[in-house]
């Protein structure tokens, strides 16, 4: 999978929009899960900076996610509201 497609495929595979703003995912957790998913499927990963830039565009436009500075256990991390991470139970070939 091309580097440019790996961010979109990861989001399609592992991220879902939520109707609840209280559902939040930190930027750090998204990056960790993206890295794990790329390793698992042998995808060429984007750099961390490119991941954040590409995922921001996709999350805002396609997932209606809202940037949030109050994520994480201590509510002091950057992340996204109205998103959830789902388990990676299916292979990307099934999408």
N, C-alpha and C positions, 0 to 999 in steps of 0.2 A: 504494500500500500504506500502510495506516495506521501511524503511529509506533509504536503498541503492538504491531503485528504484525511490524515490521521486524526486531526482535531475534530473535524466534523463527524467522522465515524465513531470516535470515542463518545462524543456528546449524544449521538443517536443511540448508541449501545447502552450507555450508563446513566444518562441524565434525563429526568422527567420534570415537566412543568408542574407546579402545584398551585392550587387555588388559595393557598394559605401563605401569607407573608411570613408567618412564624417558621415555616420550613426553610431552613437556610443551609448553605454549603459554603465552607470557607474556600478561598482561593488556593490555600495550601493543600487542602484535601483534594480539590479538583486536580491539581498538578500531580500529586502523589498517585492518584488513581489513574490518571492519564499515562504516567510513566509505567506503571504496572501493566496496564492494558497493552501498551506498545510492546513491552518485553514479552508478554504472554503470546501475542499474535505475530511477533516478528515485524512490526511496523516500524518505519523510520520516524522517530519522534522529532517534533519541532523543538527548538530551543525553548527554555522556560519563558523568555520574553515574548517570542513569537506565539507560544501557546496562549499566553494571557491576552495578547492583542487579537488573535483570531477568535478565541473563545468569547471574548467580550462582544465582538460584533455579532456572532451567531446567537449568543444567549439573549442579547437584547432584542434582536430582530425576530428570531424564530421561537424563542421560549418565553418571551415577555418577562424575563427575569429583571430584577431591580438590584443594582449595586447597593451593598450594605456595609457600613463600617463597624457594625456591632454584631459580628458573627463569632462563633466559637464558644467554648465553655465559659470563658470569662467576658464574653461580649466585647472583645477588644481587637478582633481580627477582621480583615477585609474579606468580603465574600459576596454571596448572592442570596437574595430573598426569593421566595416562591419557586424553589428548586429542591429536588431530592435526587440522591444518588441511588441507583438500583443495583442489585447484585448482577454480576457478570455470569449469567447462567447459560446464555446462548452464544453460539459462535457468530462472528460478524457475517459469515456467509449466509446466514438465515435471514438477513435483512435485505 
